[in-house]
């Protein structure tokens, strides 16, 4: 069991399961409320949960111990996350969760392309085939037929 907790696959699959629950819970949650306000509530809960996790694990570190570069990229990441959540909740308010969530997962495709373009990562032919298949899968799931 210990080997599962130390492997990235375990945490990635757990992340996917929680992301799926996020879509289902959020779809019901935005039913009778403005999607931006719903995003604000979600953000407050996440802030409290992350703070509790830092406290319980003793992982807090002084903010001054971070480099300027780290701060810049964490702030940019936070802004991108906020924009993503606002758009996601708006999409859930307007569309079916079973179609919105897969389109949101096009982020997998974007990450692959951005990682190649901006981080210099290399993908093999099978990797690119997977990216194309994910894209086609999203189109098929989102298609209203």
N, C-alpha and C positions, 0 to 999 in steps of 0.2 A: 504493500500500500504506500509505503514511504516514497517509492520510486515514481509514483503517479504525481505526488505533490511537487516534485522537483522538475517535472517535465513540462515544457511549454505547451504541448498538445493538450494536457489536462486543463490548464488554465484557459486556453483558447476555446476549447469545447464548452467549458463552463461559461465563458463570456458569451458565446453564441446562444446558449440556453437562456441566460439572463436577458440578452438582447431580444430574444423571441418573446419572453414574458413582458418585457418593456413595451413591445408593440401591442400586445393584447391588453395589458393594463391601461396603457395610454389611450388606446382607442375608446375604451369605456370611460376613462377619466375626462376626456375632452368633450364628451357628449353635450354637456350643458354649461360649458365655461369657455371663455376666450382662450384660444390656443397659446397665446403669449403668456397669459396669466398661469396657465397650466405648466408651461415651461419654467416659469419663475418658481412655482411650488416644488417642482421636481429638482430644480437646482438647489434650493434650500435644503431639501432632504439629502441630496448628495453631499453638500458641504458639511452637514452635520455628521453623516456617516463617515466621510473621509477624515474629519477631525477626530471622531471616536477611534477610528482605526489607527491613526497616528499616536493617540494617547495610549491605547491598549498595547500596541507593539513597541512603544518607546522609540518611534522612528522620527520624532520631531527633530529638526535641525535649524539652527539660526538662519534666517533669510539672508543675512549678510555673508554667509558662507558660500552662496551661489555666485558664479561668475556672471558678468553682464550678458555674455552670450547665452548662458543658460536661461536667465531671466527673459531675455528677448524672445527666445524660441518657446518657452513655456507660456508666455503671455500670448504670442501668436497662436499657439495650439489652443489655448483657452478661448480666444476669440473665434477660432474656426469651430471649436466644439459648440460654443453658444449659438453661432449662426446655423450650424447643422441641426441642433436641437429645435431651434425656432422653426426652421423649414420643415423638419420632420413632423413636429406636432401640428403645424398648419396642414401638411399633406394628410395626416391621419384624420384631422377634422373634416377634410373635404373628400377623402377617398377610403376605399376598403383597406383594412390592415393587411389582408392577404396579398394585396397588390402593391401597397406603399412600401412595406418592409423589404420585399425583394428588390425594388428599384433603389431603395436606400443602400442596399448591399452592392450596388455598382461601385461603391467606395473601394471594394476589393480590386476592381479593375483600375480605378484611378490611382490607387496606391501602387500597383504594379508599374503603371506607366510613369508616374511621378518618381518612383524609386529609381527607375532606369534613367530618366532624364536629369534628375537633380542630385541623386545620391551615387550615381555611377554603378548601381547594382546591375547584374547581368542575369537575364532569364534564358533558360534553355528552350529549345523548340517545344518540348512537352509542357513547359511552364506557360509559354505563349498560347498553346492550344487550350490549356485550362482557362486562361483569361478570355479567349474567344468563346469557349463553352459557357462560362459564367455569363457573359454578355448575352449570348443567345438564350440561355435559361431565363434571364431576367425579362427579356422581350416576350418569351412564351408565357411566363407567369403573369406578366402585366397586361398581356393582350386580352381585350374583352371580346370574346367570340361567341 
